[in-house]
Amino acid sequence: MPNAAIAPVSRIDPTAAAIPLVCDSPHSGTRYPADFDYALSLAQLRQGEDTHVDALWAAAPQHGATLIAAQFPRAYIDPNRTLADLDPACLDGTWPDPLSPGEKTRLGKGLIWTRIDANSPIYQRKLKVDEVRRRIDNYYLPYHYALQAAIAQRYEQFGALWHLNLHSMPSDAYERLGLHSDHPLADFVIGDRDGTTSEPAFVALIEEELRSKGYTVARNDPYKGVQLIAQIGQPAKNRHSVQIEIRRPVYMDEATRARHEGFEPLQRDLTAVLAQVAAYVKDRVGIRN
């Protein structure tokens, strides 16, 4: 439901001894700002949410990780895009800085979403420059500041960092992206931007743990990861970042956004995966229980 005042981000610190693991869920926010002024139904707009993803990974602090989650919806402003990834055609005015909209922006899903799908425009008007600026100042930047602070804290403390960027994906992901695939969408897609944002062993561990629990897993197909892992993942500096996408029907009804009977088993499995990830991180930095 629309909210007049929203804390833009939540940070849950470790409830066990801290380790250099930070998890973030940039698209699970479900509190819609009162000034959104969208032209679709709320049910249509919610198709953009990674609903319940923060809850699926809620055990992260119990294993020494910091968990960051957006409270606002990605369709309002997307913290996993660069500030230059803005379509000037959506503005009622001239943007003061250089813009470099990407392919996702052409599909209506850049920094500011303009469409849920090809036939569902979000607005019946253009957005004012000051309006977009407020979204950046009040939502986008606070999210980035919170995530950057958590990353810097653990990296300075341990001299190394591992980061999980957490998402969900619609069952028709290939179609939405305009891609053809000769195989079904996997239950999980692990993205490391084609091997550039993480040490291979970390990616392999996550993949093996998920496969051992009976899930299908793909790498970088169809999601490779976007701004956040590109920015955070610097393996040469011992900073490792991967994106994890979960196929939504594994845990919820895509139409109603309600959790179904698969939610709790998946949550238990992901808690077990987190335990193995935490053990890996501890071993890499020499933490002994």
C-alpha positions, -999 to +999 in steps of 0.1 A: +000+000+000+012+036-005+031+051+024+037+088+030+070+081+050+092+052+043+126+043+058+144+036+026+166+007+038+170-017+066+203-030+079+204-061+102+237-066+117+252-100+127+237-118+157+267-141+158+304-132+155+308-110+125+324-124+093+332-105+060+300-115+044+274-089+033+240-099+017+217-074+001+182-075-014+177-044-035+144-053-050+123-069-022+107-036-010+069-036-009+062-001+006+050+022-021+058+059-017+027+082-016+041+103-045+046+074-069+015+084-089+014+053-111-012+046-137-014+008-134-031-013-108-010-021-078-012-058-087+004-051-121+031-029-105+040-056-080+052-078-108+084-059-105+090-069-069+114-096-057+088-102-031+099-122+001+136-125-010+148-107+021+127-131+042+141-162+024+176-151+034+167-138+068+191-162+086+221-144+072+228-124+104+227-157+125+257-168+105+277-136+110+266-117+079+251-082+075+218-081+057+207-050+038+173-047+022+154-020+003+120-010+017+109+008-015+099-009-048+123-011-077+097+002-101+099+035-082+137+037-085+161+008-090+192+008-068+208-019-091+212+006-120+236+035-124+225+070-121+233+075-158+209+046-168+179+070-172+157+074-203+156+112-211+123+106-230+106+099-197+114+134-183+095+167-186+127+187-188+165+184-193+186+162-171+217+182-159+242+153-161+253+130-190+231+100-195+240+065-208+208+044-209+213+007-214+194-020-232+172-026-201+162+010-202+150+005-237+127-021-223+114+003-197+135-010-168+164+014-162+170+036-132+134+048-134+110+021-147+086+033-173+069-001-182+061-033-165+059-050-199+056-039-235+018-032-231+018-018-196+032+018-192+036+028-156+028+065-161+004+086-182+027+116-179+064+125-180+083+129-147+096+162-135+134+164-132+130+175-095+108+145-089+134+121-101+161+139-082+141+135-049+138+097-056+176+096-060+183+117-028+157+100-006+158+064-017+186+054-042+215+072-024+205+060+011+204+024-001+239+028-016+253+045+014+240+017+037+254-010+015+287+008+010+291+013+047+286-024+054+310-034+027+337-009+039+333-020+075+338-057+069+365-051+043+385-029+066+381-053+094+392-084+076+410-073+044+386-094+024+349-095+015+322-118+001+289-104-011+256-120-021+233-098-042+199-114-038+170-115-063+141-134-077+131-139-114+097-144-131+090-177-147+089-161-181+123-144-177+135-153-212+104-139-229+106-107-208+142-102-219+134-109-255+156-140-255+151-175-270+162-205-250+162-241-259+160-251-222+137-242-193+146-214-168+167-228-140+155-227-104+185-206-096+207-184-117+241-174-103+256-144-119+293-133-118+295-113-149+311-142-168+336-149-141+348-114-134+333-105-100+343-135-078+368-162-072+356-193-090+356-215-059+330-192-042+306-195-071+312-233-074+304-237-037+270-220-040+262-239-071+271-273-056+252-266-024+220-257-044+223-287-067+228-310-037+194-300-025+177-309-058+175-275-075+185-268-111+212-241-114+226-220-142+254-195-144+249-161-161+219-174-181+200-152-185+212-129-157+248-120-153+245-093-126+243-056-129+257-025-112+261-037-076+282-068-082+301-050-109+310-023-084+316-045-054+333-075-070+370-070-074+387-104-070+422-089-074+415-070-042+400-100-025+364-087-029+340-113-043+305-106-054+278-128-069+242-123-078+217-151-070+183-152-087+155-176-076+127-186-099+096-172-082+072-202-086+096-222-064+083-203-034+054-181-042+023-175-064+034-151-091-001-137-096-009-129-059+026-126-046+016-149-017+040-174-003+030-210-010+039-243+006+074-242-011+085-211+009+095-227+042+114-257+026+133-232+004+140-209+033+154-239+053+175-249+023+189-214+019+197-212+056+217-244+051+235-228+021+243-198+042+259-220+068+282-235+042+289-200+027+298-188+062+321-218+068+338-211+035+343-174+043+357-182+078+381-207+063+394-182+037+402-155+064+413-179+091+385-175+115+382-205+139+350-213+157 
